[in-house]
Structure formats: structure tokens, C-alpha cells
């Protein structure tokens, strides 16, 4: 029952936002962008995973609505196990290694884990929308610290979801309820990007963040059904996507990740139950997935990540599993 209630709430929240926006695809003055309004072609592609692990439950290795996934340099896989209020760590073959976390608001506890990211030392950063904070752990799950409280000021959050780190260790957080992205530098400064709206540089419930090797920032602007790209100074470089189920369109884009080796982007198109692949300029390349339970199908995919070989990891939330696909 709790699974159905959670998925229904997410679907209603996101669908309301998308259904009240006409096709909003646009591009910056640079002329980049891959989405188009109007009639769209929908290409249905099936892609079999190379690894598929997890099933619904609370035992070691089982999952309950995973929302985030990340992979370290050794191939270890970290999963935000949402309704079990814990992080689980697996080997590159999906074998259970360890876990940490319980339900609550104390250090090392979680209420609504929504995002997961790693730094260069494989320290684990977890965004917790319920506690309005970011927690940091080492690779073995030892608690290292946290920041954030509920609010609208700098370093406060209203539903932090996506999280990413650049090579310098700066932290980027999609502060969804405040319709902004907050950037926390290692030097202690905070930069706020975005306001509520549907114009260039604005957001309506941003949920995913990712960075490329140039430190360009990509944001899944969920209720505007698009992706926005910014340079390191916060200037808009491209906007692509519109509401729909055609190629390059979205129904509430969620997780996003960049394969810097191949200069491509993957987006978890949550309500269309698929993964879409784009160039870093927003040109549509391909997609795969459909609603279902067999391997290669999805039940509202959320988190997405890539490893050093370009393999794509998807948190298949509704099916309580992780699926891994070759590039």
C-alpha cells in the first residue's frame, strides 16, 4: 500500500505541472537545443540490461523504491533505498556488501532520500528531502557531517533532490521546492541559480543535476518538462524538451547523468518510463524502455548514473530494482 500511495503522489504532483504547460521547447541564443513542439515521432526501442538486481523487501540486498544510484571508480554501486531508509552498497556484480541508515532525523538517519552522489574519494553524499539536509558518509558508511535546514535562505532547502559534485568538490543541489539550484563551494561560498518560472534560467521543480568535464551544468526542470544547460558562470547555453512522449520530449524528466568519455547525456524520463540519450548540445540520439516489469522495462525510473566504461545504471523505482545497460 505505501508503494502505491508514494507513486500516486509523485505522479499527481508531476503530471499536474506538465499538463499545465504547453510545449515549451526553446534554445538559447547559441541556437542549441534538441526538443521540438508540435507533432513528434515516438521510437520504441527495447534494450536488455547486462545486469538486473534487487527485489521488493527489507532484507540485505532487497530494495523498496530505490530513488538514487551512484558508482565509484572500483565499480561498487551505491543505492538510495528510499522506503527502507538506508543506503546499500553492492559490488559491480550486484552482490550485497553493506548498508547504513535507519528512519529518523538524527545524524546518519533518513526520512526521504532523494539523491545520491560521490566525490573523488568515494565519499557518499545523500540528499534527504524529508530532513531538508545533505549528509556525507565515507565509503563504508561512517557519518562525516551534514548541512542544511528547512527554509528559503541560502544553505536552506525545501525538498533537496538531485545532487552532484564537480572535480574540485563543489556540491550542486537541486532545491526543488525553492525552484533553484544551490552551489556550495569548498571555499565556503554559496551560489543560487534560478527562480520560479518557465523562462530562460528559471525552473518549475528542478529535480536532477549533472556536470560535464567543462563544468557545464545540466538540470532536469521537471514540471517544465525540459533540460537546461548552464556554463560555470550560470549563463544559459541550451534548453531542450517539451511535454509529451515523442522523441526528445518528456513527462517529468528526473535523474540526469553525463558520460564524459562519449559526450552524451542520459535522462530518466520518469512518467514515460524510458531513458533518453542526447548529445551535450541537446540533440536527441535514442531511447529505450516502456512501462512494465520485465528486464528492460521500467516502473517510473528515477536515479541514473554511468561508470567509467559508459555503462548506464538506472534506479527502477516502481520495480524496486537496479538495471544496468551497456552504452
HELIX and SHEET records of a PDB file:
HELIX    1   1 UNK A    2  UNK A   19  1                                  18    
HELIX    2   2 UNK A   82  UNK A   84  5                                   3    
HELIX    3   3 UNK A  176  UNK A  178  5                                   3    
HELIX    4   4 UNK A  222  UNK A  224  5                                   3    
HELIX    5   5 UNK A  270  UNK A  272  5                                   3    
HELIX    6   6 UNK A  317  UNK A  319  5                                   3    
SHEET    1   A 4 UNK A  51  UNK A  53  0                                        
SHEET    2   A 4 UNK A 321  UNK A 325 -1                                        
SHEET    3   A 4 UNK A 312  UNK A 316 -1                                        
SHEET    4   A 4 UNK A 301  UNK A 306 -1                                        
SHEET    1   B 4 UNK A  66  UNK A  71  0                                        
SHEET    2   B 4 UNK A  77  UNK A  81 -1                                        
SHEET    3   B 4 UNK A  86  UNK A  90 -1                                        
SHEET    4   B 4 UNK A  96  UNK A 100 -1                                        
SHEET    1   C 2 UNK A 102  UNK A 103  0                                        
SHEET    2   C 2 UNK A 109  UNK A 110  1                                        
SHEET    1   D 4 UNK A 113  UNK A 118  0                                        
SHEET    2   D 4 UNK A 124  UNK A 128 -1                                        
SHEET    3   D 4 UNK A 133  UNK A 137 -1                                        
SHEET    4   D 4 UNK A 143  UNK A 147 -1                                        
SHEET    1   E 2 UNK A 149  UNK A 150  0                                        
SHEET    2   E 2 UNK A 156  UNK A 157  1                                        
SHEET    1   F 4 UNK A 160  UNK A 165  0                                        
SHEET    2   F 4 UNK A 171  UNK A 175 -1                                        
SHEET    3   F 4 UNK A 180  UNK A 184 -1                                        
SHEET    4   F 4 UNK A 190  UNK A 193 -1                                        
SHEET    1   G 4 UNK A 206  UNK A 211  0                                        
SHEET    2   G 4 UNK A 217  UNK A 221 -1                                        
SHEET    3   G 4 UNK A 226  UNK A 230 -1                                        
SHEET    4   G 4 UNK A 236  UNK A 240 -1                                        
SHEET    1   H 4 UNK A 253  UNK A 259  0                                        
SHEET    2   H 4 UNK A 264  UNK A 269 -1                                        
SHEET    3   H 4 UNK A 274  UNK A 279 -1                                        
SHEET    4   H 4 UNK A 284  UNK A 288 -1                                        
END                                                                             
